[in-house]
Amino acid sequence: MNALKTLLKPKQRDSIGYVSDPDRRAEDWTAAEIEAEFSRQLELGFPIGLYLEGNCPWLIRALDSAKEVKRPIVAQVNTGPPASFQGPFKPDAGLFRLASEGKAKLFFHLPYLFNLWLPFDASQAKWPGEEARVPLIRAYVEYLNAFVALIPEGLNIGMGFILHAGCPRWPGALGKSAGDYVPAMGSAGDEALEFGKRFRNNLAWLFDSFLGGLSRKGVQGRVLIENMAGADRHPLQLSSFKNCKALLGGFDKSRYGLCWDTLHSWAAGESLSPADFSSADVGLIHMNGGPANVCFGSRKDLHGYTELSAAVKRGTAYPWLGDAAFQNAPMVFERKLCSVMLKDSAWLAQKWGLA
């Protein structure tokens, strides 16, 4: 019980550091209450989607002891520190077993340091020379190879990988060298085309081989590009869910898709409906709402403690997030308190007529 309490100790992180959520409550269920509600929701087929950091023996015990798991849980795990290539972490073997048994769907969030806008050439596979950007590209490849090496043989499961596309430098943003990432083009339209070409080439060069390595281990991997939060500084505006969708046009849908963070779209001021979701290749939804100070178009990325029902009620989330269109979609509630995640799951189940 104490180990569970330690794991669920509140800690709020946004995309740029650590902050306090002004909407956070002091509420913290006991470990016994959490396990009891978790078991109840498993047996009723509620949409449980967990954000995990590190190993989770309590979760594995709960799934093993459940009388019935009507709907597999969705588990999102960081592959390593979000802003570092130290690692990757060795995934919990119990999670792989649960996925093989059909009790869990696994997603892994890659570090934020991946940046698909770097102007590198795929022909530099042996990294000749020592240009400043080459060591980082080497780190990308070595990190992905190291993760594949940690996967057991013969799993025969699907697995998703969440990837932030990164952001190119923009002239004037970071000093004289800031223009290094930006093509010398004649117009914003030309720059957008160049950026799109660079993104697509780099995504395929880095991740086609990664997905191939997973396939040889018996894993059908899928890379999911997540719409980013905050103000964009380049023509492609990747806080836009619709722009991310357009950028992946032509890619193999079984290998590449979208991770949609609902709060990122909301904070970016993007008008969306359930139809936008149903017409896209969304492999995972981050079902997030914001606290009171996250207004539509505010560009603030702040979530972790806010109950989805409360965010919808006060107008800091899309009002249709309880729509039945999402019933079959894998989703994660990125909550630091398990009690809040369980309340989100129960709220959706009620909306869908499951409770």
Secondary structure, DSSP 4 states (H G I P E B T S, - for coil): -HHHHHHT----EETTEE---TT--S----HHHHHHHHHHHHHHT---EEEE-S--HHHHHHHHH-S--SS-EEEEEESS-TT--S-PPPPPHHHHHHHHTTSEEEEEEPPTT--TT----TT-TT--S--TTHHHHHHHHHHHHHHHHHSPS---EEEEEEEE------TTTSSGGGGGGS---SSHHHHHHHHHHHHHHHHHHHHHHHHHHHHHTTEEEEEEEEPP-S---STT-TT-HHHHHHHTTTS-TTTEEEEEEHHHHHHHT----HHHHHTS-EEEEE-----TT--TT------SS--HHHHHHHTSS-TTTT-GGGTTS-EE---SSHHHHHHHHHHHHHHTT--
